[in-house]
Amino acid sequence: MHPANTTGASHSVLYYGSLERQHVLQVFWEARDAGSATMAESLLGTIREAADDAEFVVQFHFAANIDDEFGGVGSRRALSALGAAADVGAAEFVALLNVLFSHQPVCFACDSFCDPRFLLDLACRVPGLRSDGFDQKVMEDTYADWAANATAAFQLPGIWATPTILFDKRVIWLDKLVMLGVPRDPMLTPRQLLAGIRA
């Protein structure tokens, strides 16, 4: 069983926008990764607007490296909740993703995302998301198996670290910034992202 608004051979990738778009922006993030949260804070609004303008479809790949390396289940549990949100709609999924990153646990030892009640509290911040059906999926971790399979498939495109962004299989974040000598701090800006995909 997999959520709506997924794609790929095993439906392991959540997407936003039309799959008929000519171009594909692939985003590789992890719910508990601070770098992913920083990048999402900077870029998620721009990414969504560009997808709404039909520049590309966004494919979201999620890792659970922190779960595996430091313990906990928060990255996978958060992804399961995102799957439940995707059943409501792609817009609700992206909105919840933004909320999760905005309330990311401050350290690896604080695995707040493992608590479904915490996830439901955050889901209240997304208009129209909470319902009996959504709440049940989060509380029962309905998409636990899917989230496990999706995070296991994370490295299949050859990506090992988060955050990473590809545009039509070209690495925007690494190639563009490293080649140009742009420091990694501050994070990739919306202007740099758009320049990279329109180059």
MODA-V426575 format. One record per pair of residues at least 24 apart in sequence whose C-alpha atoms are under 10 Angstrom apart, sorted by the first residue. I is the first residue (numbers start at 1). J is the second residue. If there is no record, write none. Layout:
BEGIN
{{I J} {I J}}
END
This chain:
BEGIN
{{1 142} {1 143} {1 144} {1 145} {1 146} {2 80} {2 83} {2 84} {2 87} {2 142} {2 143} {2 144} {2 145} {2 146} {2 147} {2 150} {3 80} {3 82} {3 83} {3 84} {3 85} {3 86} {3 87} {3 88} {3 142} {3 143} {3 146} {3 147} {4 83} {4 84} {4 85} {4 86} {4 87} {4 88} {4 89} {4 90} {5 59} {5 83} {5 85} {5 86} {5 87} {5 88} {5 89} {5 90} {5 93} {6 59} {6 60} {6 83} {6 86} {6 87} {6 90} {7 59} {7 60} {8 59} {10 146} {10 149} {10 150} {10 153} {11 146} {11 149} {11 150} {12 59} {12 60} {12 61} {12 62} {12 146} {12 147} {12 148} {12 149} {12 150} {12 151} {12 152} {12 153} {12 154} {13 58} {13 59} {13 60} {13 61} {13 62} {13 147} {13 150} {13 151} {13 153} {13 154} {14 58} {14 59} {14 60} {14 61} {14 62} {14 79} {14 82} {14 83} {14 86} {14 90} {14 93} {14 94} {14 150} {15 57} {15 58} {15 59} {15 60} {15 61} {15 86} {15 90} {15 93} {15 94} {16 47} {16 48} {16 51} {16 52} {16 56} {16 57} {16 58} {16 59} {16 60} {16 86} {16 89} {16 90} {16 91} {16 93} {16 94} {17 48} {17 50} {17 51} {17 52} {17 53} {17 54} {17 55} {17 56} {17 57} {17 58} {17 59} {17 90} {17 91} {18 51} {18 52} {18 54} {18 56} {18 57} {18 58} {19 56} {19 57} {19 58} {19 59} {20 54} {20 56} {20 57} {21 51} {21 54} {21 55} {21 56} {21 57} {21 58} {22 54} {22 55} {22 56} {22 57} {22 168} {23 51} {23 54} {23 55} {23 56} {23 57} {23 58} {23 167} {23 168} {23 169} {23 197} {24 51} {24 55} {24 56} {24 57} {24 58} {24 59} {24 166} {24 167} {24 168} {24 169} {24 197} {25 51} {25 55} {25 56} {25 57} {25 58} {25 59} {25 60} {25 165} {25 166} {25 167} {25 168} {25 169} {25 170} {25 171} {25 172} {25 197} {26 56} {26 57} {26 58} {26 59} {26 60} {26 61} {26 164} {26 165} {26 166} {26 167} {26 168} {26 169} {26 170} {26 171} {26 172} {27 58} {27 59} {27 60} {27 61} {27 62} {27 162} {27 163} {27 164} {27 165} {27 166} {27 167} {28 59} {28 60} {28 61} {28 62} {28 63} {28 154} {28 155} {28 159} {28 160} {28 161} {28 162} {28 163} {28 164} {28 165} {28 166} {29 60} {29 61} {29 62} {29 63} {29 64} {29 154} {29 161} {29 162} {29 163} {29 164} {29 165} {30 60} {30 61} {30 62} {30 63} {30 64} {30 65} {30 66} {30 67} {30 74} {30 75} {30 76} {30 78} {30 79} {30 101} {30 151} {30 161} {30 162} {30 163} {31 62} {31 63} {31 64} {31 65} {31 66} {31 67} {31 74} {31 75} {31 76} {31 77} {31 78} {31 79} {31 97} {31 100} {31 101} {31 104} {31 105} {31 113} {32 63} {32 64} {32 65} {32 66} {32 67} {32 73} {32 74} {32 75} {32 76} {32 78} {32 100} {32 101} {32 103} {32 104} {32 105} {32 106} {32 107} {32 108} {32 110} {32 111} {32 112} {32 113} {33 63} {33 64} {33 65} {33 66} {33 75} {33 101} {33 104} {33 105} {33 106} {33 107} {33 108} {33 162} {33 163} {34 101} {34 104} {34 105} {34 106} {34 107} {34 108} {34 162} {34 163} {35 162} {35 163} {35 164} {35 187} {36 101} {36 162} {36 163} {36 164} {36 187} {37 97} {37 98} {37 100} {37 101} {37 102} {37 103} {37 104} {37 163} {38 101} {38 102} {38 163} {38 186} {38 187} {38 188} {39 101} {39 162} {39 163} {39 164} {39 165} {39 186} {39 187} {39 188} {39 189} {39 190} {40 97} {40 98} {40 101} {40 102} {40 163} {40 187} {40 188} {41 98} {41 99} {41 101} {41 102} {41 187} {41 189} {42 186} {42 187} {42 188} {42 189} {42 190} {43 187} {43 188} {43 189} {43 190} {43 191} {43 192} {43 193} {43 194} {44 94} {44 95} {44 97} {44 98} {44 190} {45 94} {45 95} {45 98} {45 190} {46 189} {46 190} {46 191} {46 193} {46 194} {47 190} {47 193} {47 194} {48 91} {48 94} {48 95} {50 194} {55 197} {55 198} {56 167} {56 168} {56 197} {58 166} {58 167} {59 165} {59 166} {60 94} {60 154} {60 165} {61 150} {61 151} {61 153} {61 154} {61 155} {61 157} {61 159} {61 162} {61 164} {61 165} {62 147} {62 150} {62 151} {62 152} {62 153} {62 154} {62 155} {62 162} {62 163} {63 147} {63 148} {63 150} {63 151} {63 152} {63 153} {63 154} {63 155} {63 159} {63 160} {63 161} {63 162} {63 163} {64 147} {64 148} {64 150} {64 151} {64 152} {64 154} {64 162} {65 151} {65 152} {65 154} {65 160} {65 161} {65 162} {66 108} {67 108} {67 111} {69 108} {70 108} {70 109} {71 108} {71 109} {71 111} {72 108} {72 109} {72 110} {72 111} {72 112} {72 113} {72 114} {73 111} {73 112} {73 113} {73 114} {73 115} {73 148} {74 105} {74 108} {74 110} {74 111} {74 112} {74 113} {74 114} {74 115} {74 116} {74 119} {75 111} {75 112} {75 113} {75 114} {75 147} {75 148} {75 151} {76 113} {76 114} {76 141} {76 143} {76 144} {76 145} {76 146} {76 147} {76 148} {76 149} {76 150} {76 151} {77 112} {77 113} {77 114} {77 115} {77 116} {77 119} {77 138} {77 141} {77 142} {77 143} {77 144} {77 147} {77 148} {78 112} {78 113} {78 114} {78 115} {78 116} {78 119} {78 138} {78 141} {78 144} {78 147} {79 113} {79 141} {79 143} {79 144} {79 146} {79 147} {79 148} {79 150} {79 151} {80 137} {80 138} {80 140} {80 141} {80 142} {80 143} {80 144} {80 145} {80 146} {80 147} {80 148} {80 150} {81 113} {81 116} {81 119} {81 120} {81 123} {81 134} {81 135} {81 137} {81 138} {81 139} {81 141} {81 142} {81 143} {81 144} {81 147} {82 119} {82 123} {82 138} {82 143} {82 147} {83 134} {83 137} {83 138} {83 141} {83 142} {83 143} {83 144} {83 146} {83 147} {84 129} {84 133} {84 134} {84 135} {84 136} {84 137} {84 138} {84 141} {84 142} {84 143} {85 123} {85 126} {85 129} {85 130} {85 134} {85 135} {85 137} {85 138} {86 129} {86 134} {87 129} {87 133} {87 134} {88 128} {88 129} {88 130} {88 131} {88 133} {88 134} {89 129} {91 126} {92 123} {92 126} {92 127} {92 128} {92 129} {93 126} {93 129} {94 126} {95 123} {95 125} {95 126} {95 127} {95 129} {96 122} {96 123} {96 124} {96 125} {96 126} {96 127} {96 129} {97 123} {97 126} {98 126} {99 123} {99 124} {99 125} {99 126} {115 139} {116 140} {116 141} {165 193} {166 196} {166 197} {167 193} {167 196} {167 197} {167 198} {168 197} {170 196} {170 197} {171 196} {171 197} {172 196} {172 197}}
END
